[in-house]
């Protein structure tokens, strides 16, 4: 199982390993040697049908559920390479349960992320934009990577930004969608 990720504003994708998947709201312990933690909010879908070089006409047949989450990027003191920063265990917050894609049709649903009392991200549903980004990402990724049942395809909703540094010992990070909590963890240095 891979987590195929499209960075904000990019036309390319990369894969995060399945060891980065966190779905049970376990606290995130930042490894030694990490000086800064960055993050990006995402929308993600679960692939329900294997495919390669998927065409736009048929792409909606290849996923069956979606949700919102967050990706954490661990910046090492000596290196800022995306490969290193995106491979830390439990750094892909992909919560369960997932929603039926029909839920995207409700424009009133809002995805929020807070760190303590600070609002980090607030996103009102724009169904057309979300569907275009998700389906375009699936098509692009399947051109170079075989998608398998159970893979996730994630699209960053804003550029990667600073979350916290080592001088903070602990920070709560919460996400909600439709007024329901979808993740609630503590980032612990």
Protein Blocks (a to p, Z undefined) as FASTA:
>chain_A
ZZddddehiabdcdddfklpccklpacdddehiabdcdddddddddfbdcehiafklmmm
mpcbdcdddddddddfkbccfklmmmgghiaccddddddfklmmpmkbccdddehjbcfb
dcdddfklmmmmmmmmmmmmmmmpccdehiacdddfbdcddfbdfklmbdcddddeehia
fbdcdddZZ
